[in-house]
Amino acid sequence: MSEERQRRLRQPIVAVLGHVDHGKTTLLDKIRGTTVAAKEPGQITQHVGASLVPSNVIEKVTEPLKKLIPTVKLELPGLLFIDTPGHEIFTNLRKRGGAVADLAILVVDIMEGFQPQTYEAVEILKQRKVPFIVAANKVDRIPGWRPNPDQPILISMRKQDPSVIEFMDNQIYKIMGELAKMGFDSDRFDRIKNYTRQIAIVPISAKTGEGVPELLALLAGLAQRFMKGKLKYVEGPAKGVVMEVKEEPGYGSTIDTIIYDGIIKQGDTIVVGGIEEPIVTKVRALLIPEPLQEIRATKRFRAVDEVSAAAGVKIVAPGLDKAVAGAPIYVVEREEDLEKIKEQVKKEVEEVLIETDAEGVIVKADTLGTLEALVQFLRSRNIPVRMARVGPVTKRDVMEAIAVKRHKKEYGVILAFNVKVLPEAKELAEKEGIKIFQHNVIYKLIEDFEEWLNKLKEEERRKELEKLIRPGKIRILPGFVFRRSDPAIVGVEVLGGTIKPGYPLMKESGERVGSILQIQDKGKTVHVARAGQQVAISIKGRVMVGRHIHEGEILYTDIPSSHARLWQTKFRKELSDDEWHTLQEIIKIKRKQDPLYGLAIGASTNK
Ligand SMILES: Nc1nc2c(ncn2[C@@H]2O[C@H](COP(=O)(O)OP(=O)(O)OP(=O)(O)O)[C@@H](O)[C@H]2O)c(=O)[nH]1
């Protein structure tokens, strides 16, 4: 029992996501600021890329809530907030089959509501199965809002006019509506009945601090509830993820990591995921930031002997320049496990780096995390991926795209997320007409590609449509024979549909009688004549008026069976009423000779 009690629980890792300018950084600063102001012993400690808010600080900040709502007794040692907000960081907080972050705050500007990156953030949270709370931020911007700095929002709400609260609730309803569309049931936090099924929306102001106590209390509560049963203890060799690979003056290449499990010590052997192969090295130093008050010291970092989860730490070791952000890092405790762990790291990295023979787009990204997120996004939109790799766009990538383009024009492209295009790759792409899409926002990159794809499809549809012979019905006007043959030139009235130069003609019997060479309207050459028009046409082929065709006779455009089928299916909407009507007459004539005319192959066997 006593041994059990000595096992240390680890802090849940919390990430902040949301649309640009909705207040992520301000919120993180506020949380740090508020908690610093709480002046508790053992107040927040700075990690590399993260800040730890210990439970006694959370308790102090949430103290005023005790009289308002039932709060949970904190068993957790605190919350570790990832300092850099945004999905790019979040996507690198990856581990096999999920996220390193245990919880997330989705920041939504209450005045603006859901924006493109909000949807993207929810999509990523859904993909990685991370529970989250919505911070409906900037309540202080609601017209008429009376600010109550650092107060619980429940208290601040009581001090507002009913119309202000009504406005706020309306905005919250809109957020609830958007979440519902994405498959999430949600409500204002104080109206929630079931926290395990509903997502809490907390109105806050990152600027004034209103609502921050509730946000922290709910996070802690959610962490305990969700992590119950899988409450994590700190034990065994460390597992972590690479957040960033950095050259550090005086230290050489280092990696900033988040350790989500176990313990790492100076001198430990580690395996880190690299682009080509796993890196096996020994920890030379573990660095954490110097405490704020000692920042006057010349050094920014302080070396420590060991670090335990959850923590953000900079690792100094030889050979780390080939590490890749988003890749796993494992401490090897026993020599005999080394090969097994190397194999596992290799497999985990390869799962993200796709290389298949299928026809699909080429994807390049700056890190393993963004690459994985991008590929998942593309898959969810049914866009196949032929190759996904970390690094700049190279000549080889362009060559891959050229190979794809030969078979499937629309997928012979490169999607490059936050990476450079090497000059020789650019040159080849320009020469071969390979399109390279570049962006540093995932949804924007995909949106640009989809827009291009739609345009291409529309263009191809137009081209196919242009090639089809349209239904047309004409009558040779008596007394308007201008030339009897070679070529025959006659005046006609278009009774239905459309005629164009090049269209073959047939008689009511189905017999072919040459094709239209030219159309003239009042002496001018035209490219089309429609129902109601009277024009002169010349007819190519061995057609003689009085022998093959006669004054007053009705002729139709001679539509091939495959065209008739397309007119009735894919291009049905492209025909006007009178064209459709004319098509029916043509079908009737044609079916006398060919009962399967205009039908899909085998369709005639349908009962
Ligand atoms: N009035 C008001 N302004 C806020 C609040 N929170 C943030 N802001 C302002 O909104 C702007 C954007 O805030 P940031 O915290 O930089 O937003 P962000 O989401 O981190 O933005 P990016 O890092 O660019 O994605 C800044 O001018 C903030 O001062 C708030 O609660 N009330």
PDBQT file of the ligand as one rigid body, heavy atoms in Angstrom, charges set to zero:
ROOT
HETATM    1  N1  LIG A 701     -10.633  42.262 -26.086  1.00  0.00    +0.000 N 
HETATM    2  C1  LIG A 701      -9.960  41.122 -26.059  1.00  0.00    +0.000 A 
HETATM    3  N2  LIG A 701      -8.931  40.951 -26.887  1.00  0.00    +0.000 NA
HETATM    4  C2  LIG A 701      -8.268  39.772 -26.843  1.00  0.00    +0.000 A 
HETATM    5  C3  LIG A 701      -8.635  38.734 -25.966  1.00  0.00    +0.000 A 
HETATM    6  N3  LIG A 701      -7.811  37.694 -26.165  1.00  0.00    +0.000 NA
HETATM    7  C4  LIG A 701      -6.950  38.085 -27.134  1.00  0.00    +0.000 A 
HETATM    8  N4  LIG A 701      -7.221  39.331 -27.532  1.00  0.00    +0.000 N 
HETATM    9  C5  LIG A 701      -6.534  40.097 -28.570  1.00  0.00    +0.000 C 
HETATM   10  O1  LIG A 701      -6.655  39.418 -29.810  1.00  0.00    +0.000 OA
HETATM   11  C6  LIG A 701      -5.468  39.528 -30.556  1.00  0.00    +0.000 C 
HETATM   12  C7  LIG A 701      -4.934  38.151 -30.896  1.00  0.00    +0.000 C 
HETATM   13  O2  LIG A 701      -4.579  37.444 -29.722  1.00  0.00    +0.000 OA
HETATM   14  P1  LIG A 701      -3.451  36.343 -29.694  1.00  0.00    +0.000 P 
HETATM   15  O3  LIG A 701      -3.389  35.802 -28.326  1.00  0.00    +0.000 OA
HETATM   16  O4  LIG A 701      -2.199  36.836 -30.315  1.00  0.00    +0.000 OA
HETATM   17  O5  LIG A 701      -4.119  35.303 -30.673  1.00  0.00    +0.000 OA
HETATM   18  P2  LIG A 701      -3.528  33.912 -31.160  1.00  0.00    +0.000 P 
HETATM   19  O6  LIG A 701      -4.700  33.031 -31.309  1.00  0.00    +0.000 OA
HETATM   20  O7  LIG A 701      -2.431  33.474 -30.255  1.00  0.00    +0.000 OA
HETATM   21  O8  LIG A 701      -2.969  34.344 -32.537  1.00  0.00    +0.000 OA
HETATM   22  P3  LIG A 701      -1.901  33.583 -33.427  1.00  0.00    +0.000 P 
HETATM   23  O9  LIG A 701      -0.772  33.179 -32.492  1.00  0.00    +0.000 OA
HETATM   24  O10 LIG A 701      -1.495  34.639 -34.401  1.00  0.00    +0.000 OA
HETATM   25  O11 LIG A 701      -2.600  32.434 -34.010  1.00  0.00    +0.000 OA
HETATM   26  C8  LIG A 701      -4.498  40.345 -29.707  1.00  0.00    +0.000 C 
HETATM   27  O12 LIG A 701      -4.568  41.676 -30.113  1.00  0.00    +0.000 OA
HETATM   28  C9  LIG A 701      -5.031  40.186 -28.308  1.00  0.00    +0.000 C 
HETATM   29  O13 LIG A 701      -4.738  41.283 -27.487  1.00  0.00    +0.000 OA
HETATM   30  C10 LIG A 701      -9.757  38.957 -25.091  1.00  0.00    +0.000 A 
HETATM   31  O14 LIG A 701     -10.168  38.121 -24.308  1.00  0.00    +0.000 OA
HETATM   32  N5  LIG A 701     -10.373  40.173 -25.201  1.00  0.00    +0.000 N 
ENDROOT
TORSDOF 0
